[in-house]
Amino acid sequence: MSKIHFVLQGKGGVGKSMCAFFLVQFLRRHDREVAAFDADPVNATLYAFASSAGYPVERVELLDEADMLEPRRFDLLIDRLSRLPERTHAVVDNGSSSFLAAMGYLRESGVFDLLRENGHTVYAHTVITGGQAARDTLNGLELLERVFPGTPVIVWRNPFFGEVPSAKAPCIELPEDNRSMTFRDVELVLAEKLSFEDAMRQAESLMVSKRLKEFWDKLCAAIETTDILREDDPPSGGYVPTDGNGEESSAGEGDHNGGEQHEGGGNG
């Protein structure tokens, strides 16, 4: 069946939508079918950057006219996720402003259990940072782990704001902090709403292209350690450690391998 990735974090501006789009690009790099949904009621960052870079992505409006979460709209999204073609990866980016409301719906409706009962694998992705946002992002992680104990949580560690606290969950390390030349190159890519593939092809110099490729390769290698590409994940969605080899990569770079607004830089 499909694998469904919910990207959730209650703290805004820490790189959540950026990581959601990096995940979309990673999956396409490995020739997976991807369905992307932007459920952020305020910024729609994933939609803006994915559509600009040429990836199919859909905006999902979950709030009513009073800006309250409308459960029936969420019901329709869950129905669509449950009917995705086999082996499709769905990436759902939820806004920080609706984090608590979405968490309440997902918990009270037993959404993750229902999807697993129907054969899907469910992941929760979140971002933690250093600096002043560290405590808030850790609170978001702890809430996810407490509310959804049967769901594997994957942590994206974003070093933009400083040294990032450690976490017990499987982690994806963003490879650069805000002092490096590579980070500046990536910021320009995101400002132009380019995929990594397009950015490397259009880079102003050979060295910029080289740094972008190294960043993207390191990030993809980090995502691979989570084993989200494994085709034999158990229906329960439980995280299964491996011997470190993971799945053999198809690594075709003929598809877009792009970027989005560098929320790690404090946006979104």
Secondary structure as GFF3:
##gff-version 3
##sequence-region A 1 268
A	DSSP	beta_strand	3	7	.	.	.	ID=ss1
A	DSSP	alpha_helix	16	29	.	.	.	ID=ss2
A	DSSP	beta_strand	34	39	.	.	.	ID=ss3
A	DSSP	alpha_helix	45	52	.	.	.	ID=ss4
A	DSSP	beta_strand	57	59	.	.	.	ID=ss5
A	DSSP	alpha_helix	71	82	.	.	.	ID=ss6
A	DSSP	beta_strand	89	94	.	.	.	ID=ss7
A	DSSP	three_ten_helix	96	98	.	.	.	ID=ss8
A	DSSP	alpha_helix	99	108	.	.	.	ID=ss9
A	DSSP	alpha_helix	111	117	.	.	.	ID=ss10
A	DSSP	beta_strand	121	129	.	.	.	ID=ss11
A	DSSP	three_ten_helix	131	133	.	.	.	ID=ss12
A	DSSP	alpha_helix	134	147	.	.	.	ID=ss13
A	DSSP	beta_strand	153	158	.	.	.	ID=ss14
A	DSSP	three_ten_helix	159	161	.	.	.	ID=ss15
A	DSSP	beta_strand	171	173	.	.	.	ID=ss16
A	DSSP	alpha_helix	181	191	.	.	.	ID=ss17
A	DSSP	alpha_helix	196	202	.	.	.	ID=ss18
A	DSSP	alpha_helix	206	224	.	.	.	ID=ss19
A	DSSP	three_ten_helix	263	265	.	.	.	ID=ss20
###
